[in-house]
Structures are given as C-alpha cells and as structure tokens.
Amino acid sequence: MLVGHMRPEAIMTRRGGNTHMMYGMKLAGTLIGLLALSACALTSKAPDFSGLKDVDGSDAVHINMTKAAVHFAVAVPFIGDASLEGAVRDFTEEAKKEGAQRVRIVQSDETTLWWILPPVSFLLTPKFTNVAGEALLAFDDTTRQSRVEAEAEKRVKE
C-alpha cells in the first residue's frame, strides 16, 4: 500500500513506532559506550620542566588524571570510582610510582551527568573527575642557591 493512500492515524502510528525504536537504540548505544569508558583513568604526565626546579628546589612531574565511572543514584560508586576521594587516591598512587615524596594538587573538577539521559541517568549516573598537580620528587640539594651558599661558607671558613 502506498503511503499517500494510508489513513493519517496509520502514518502517525508507524512514525511513532520508529521513533521509539530509534530512542531505544540510542539509549542502548549510549549505555554501551558509557560502560566501555567507565572505570578507567586517563593519565598524562609532563616531566620536562626544561631544567627548572620547583619553588622549594624539588624536581617535579606534572600529572593530569581524569577518571570516568558510572555511579548508582548519582552518589554511590557502581562501575569504577570517580569520586574526588577516589581520584585523589589514584593520583597519589601515580605520584608514588614516579618516586614522589610529596604532591601539590593544583586543581580538581567533578562532572556528574545526571541530566544526560533521564530517567536512566538518575540511577546509572556517568561521572568524570579530574585531578591535576605536581608529584614532587626528592629534594635536590644542588640548586643554584644551595651551591652559592655552600661556596660562600667555604670562603668564610678559609
């Protein structure tokens, strides 16, 4: 039967059915994508400070970590843990791997996507947390200031 000869209510029903099917496919694709990206941490490091030291004379490595997870009902970690506490814990573990004795966190950010796909996202909520900072390596006593002070002390003793 040609579409032009169909009753108007049949056309509306057919379009409505396709709309619901497309919504379901989009929902399934979004959930599969979120599950694939959840419970992961993306970490980037910048160790090259062009020979410069931190303000206290330490060598530093800049670490930027972004965690993705799915939380249950916005707050409870379900697949992964993208809470600020979990992100800071993973950040400090990464800093320890770099040989850091101290860290300086310079920024953090939490993004909770409860609004992205209601009502599903009210229960299974995508969440992203970013923590960036410096992993401060062992204090290096060879900074220019330390060398100048050591040379000055030698001169005074002589």
N, C-alpha and C positions, 0 to 999 in steps of 0.2 A: 504494500500500500504506500502511496506517495505521501510525503509529509504534508504537502499542501492540501490534501484531502482528508487529513485526520481531524478529529474533533479537538478543539482548543484544550480541553482538560486532559486529553491523552498526551498532547505535546508537553504540557506542564509536568505531568507525571514522569514522562520519560526524562526530561531535563532534570527534574528533582532527583531521580534515581541516580543519574550520572554525577550530580553534584555531591551526593552522599558518598558515592563510591570514591570519587576523587579526594574528598575530605579524609576518608578512611585511609586511602593510600598515602596521602601527605602525612597523616598522623603516624602511620607505621614507619614511613621513611624517616621522619624526624626522630622517633623513638630509637630506631636502629642506629641512626647517626649519633645521637646522644650517648647511647650505650657504648658505641665504638670509641668515642672520645672521652668517656668518663673514666675516672680512676687513673688518670695519667698526669704526669708532671712534665712540663716542658721547661728545661733549664738551659740558660745561656750564660756563658762566662766571658769576662774580659780581663785577662791577666796583664795585658801590656799597658803599663802606665808611663811608657817612654822613659823609664829610669827614675821616675819621681816616686817619692815615698808618701805615706800617709802623714797627717799633721804631727803625729807622735813618733814618726820615724819607722813605722812598720811597713813592710811590703804588704800590698793588698791585692785582692782579686775581687772584682765586681761580679756579683751573682744576681741574676734575674730569674725568678722561678714563678711559673704560672701553673696552678693546679686546677683540674677540671674534675667534677664529680656530679653524681646525682644524689640529692638528699631527699629523704622521705618527709613529707609535710613541711617543707621549707627548712627545718632546723636539724633533723636527725641524719647523720651520715648514713647512706644506704649502699651506694656503689662508689667507693672511694671516700675521701675526706677532704673537702675543700673549705673547711672552717679555717679561720685565721690561726687558731691554735695548731691545727694540723699542718698548715703551710709554714708556720714559723718553725715547728719541729723538723720538718723536712729540709727547710732552708739551713738550719744549724747543722743537720747531719751532712748536708752537701759541703758546708764550710769546713767541717771536720775532715772530710775527705781531701780537701785542699791543703790541710795542715794548719788551719787557723786555730789560734788560741782565744780569739775574741771575735765578735761580729758587731757591725754597726748597721742596723736596718734603717734605710733612708726613706722608704715609702712602702705602703701596703694598700691593697684595694680589694674589696669583696664585691662581686656582682651576683645577685640572686635573680634568676629569670623566672620568677613565679608567674609572671603575666604572659609568657610566651605562647602557651597553648592551654588555656583554661578549658575545662576543669582538671585535665590530666596533670598539668604542671603545678596544681595545688598539692597534689600527692607526690608526684615524682618531679622534683624541682632541680633543674640544672643550675649549677653554681660554679663560679670561677673565682679564684683568689690569686692575687699577685703579690709577691714579696720581693723587694729588691734591696740590696745592701752590699756592704763590703765584708769580705772574710779577711780579717787582719791576721797576717802571719806573724811568726815570732819576731819580737822586737830586734831590729838590726842596729847594732851599736856602731855602725860605720857611716852614719850620716855625716854630712859636711860639718855640721855644728859640733858633733862629738869629736871629730878629728881636729878641728880648730882648737877646741877646749883642751884636748889631750896635748897638743903641741904647745899651747900656752903654759900648761902645767910643767912640762919638761923644761921650758925656758926659765920658769920661776925657780925650779929646783937647781938649775945649773948656776 
